[in-house]
Amino acid sequence: MTKADLINAVEHATNLPHKQAEQLVNICFATMIRSLYEDDRIEIRGFGSFANRNYRAYEGRNPKTGKIVNVTPKKVPFFKVGKDLKEMVDEGRDKYVIREA
């Protein structure tokens, strides 16, 4: 599913005009990105959680040249799937059926 597919699904499920559905999806993503930027954790019950993983600086190796390089510390967003979603995908069932309007 792409972002455009998600916007279309919101548009059809809510009877919103396309521009408003697009704005709604963009607001959701922007809010989530801002939370991760501020090092907050995002938890969506039944779906999963997003949190930053912090990595310390280390010495790595360039695989092409073999030269040792210093890798700076970084934080990377990480998604952990929720129990309900994991079970639904494993069993091939859809708890949240979206009805077309």
C-alpha positions in Angstrom: 0.0 0.0 0.0 1.3 3.4 -0.9 0.5 6.8 0.7 -1.9 7.5 -2.3 -3.7 4.2 -1.6 -4.1 5.2 2.0 -5.5 8.6 1.1 -8.0 6.9 -1.3 -9.1 4.5 1.4 -9.7 7.3 3.9 -11.5 9.3 1.2 -13.9 6.4 0.4 -14.4 5.2 4.0 -15.3 8.7 5.3 -16.9 10.4 2.2 -14.3 13.2 2.6 -13.2 15.1 -0.5 -9.8 14.0 -1.7 -7.9 17.1 -0.5 -9.3 16.7 3.0 -8.4 13.0 3.1 -4.9 13.9 1.9 -4.6 16.6 4.6 -5.8 14.1 7.3 -3.2 11.5 6.3 -0.4 14.2 6.1 -1.3 15.5 9.6 -1.2 12.0 11.0 2.3 11.4 9.5 3.6 14.8 10.5 2.5 14.3 14.1 4.1 10.9 14.3 7.4 12.2 12.8 7.4 15.1 15.2 6.9 12.8 18.2 9.8 10.6 17.1 11.9 13.7 16.5 11.2 14.7 20.1 12.2 11.1 21.2 8.6 10.3 22.2 7.3 6.8 21.9 4.1 6.2 19.7 1.8 3.3 20.7 -1.2 2.4 18.7 -3.0 -0.3 20.6 -3.7 -3.5 18.6 -1.3 -2.3 15.9 2.2 -1.7 17.3 4.6 0.9 18.6 7.2 3.2 17.2 10.3 4.2 19.2 13.8 5.4 18.5 16.7 3.1 18.9 19.9 4.8 19.9 23.2 3.5 18.5 26.6 4.5 19.9 29.6 5.6 17.8 31.8 2.8 16.6 34.5 2.1 14.1 33.2 0.4 11.0 34.9 -0.7 7.8 34.2 0.3 4.3 33.3 -2.9 2.5 34.8 -1.8 -0.8 38.1 -0.5 0.4 38.5 -2.2 3.7 39.4 1.2 5.2 38.3 1.8 8.8 35.8 4.7 9.2 34.3 6.3 12.3 30.5 6.0 12.4 28.8 8.8 14.4 26.1 8.0 17.0 22.6 7.9 15.6 19.0 7.2 16.4 16.8 5.2 14.1 13.0 4.8 14.2 12.0 1.2 15.0 8.6 -0.4 14.7 7.5 -3.2 17.0 4.4 -5.1 15.8 1.5 -5.5 18.3 0.2 -8.8 19.4 -3.3 -8.3 17.8 -1.8 -7.3 14.4 0.6 -10.2 14.5 -2.2 -12.7 15.2 -4.5 -11.2 12.5 -1.8 -11.4 9.9 -0.7 -14.9 10.9 -4.3 -16.1 10.8 -5.2 -14.2 7.6 -8.1 -12.4 9.1 -9.2 -8.8 8.9 -10.7 -7.4 12.1 -11.1 -3.9 10.7 -13.2 -4.3 7.6 -13.6 -1.0 5.9 -16.9 -0.7 4.2 -17.1 1.2 0.9 -19.5 4.1 1.0 
